[in-house]
């Protein structure tokens, strides 16, 4: 069974290139959100405790179309060179793939 890629649907609907999958009371989620906010990045925030499809996508096996993560936050970024995702508070990745990318979509 292939998991529907909710990031693709959200990006098509909202026209954004960054999706932050988070959960309440998550310090790394808050740090990630704060860094994106301070940089003025437009992103869609999805609470995986309230969205079963998003939780299934984030935690689903990669062979089935999921991302395969078991912890939050998960950041999913569409770039000109392809899609990138990671979990945890990763300021290095936020800078490299979002805030300092020259050809940001």
Secondary structure, DSSP 8 states (H G I E B T S, - for coil): -----HHHHHHHHH--SEEEEE-TT-HHHHHHHHHHHHTT---EEEETTT-HHHHHHHHS-GGGT-----SS-EEEEEETTEEEEEES--HHHHIIIIIS-TT--
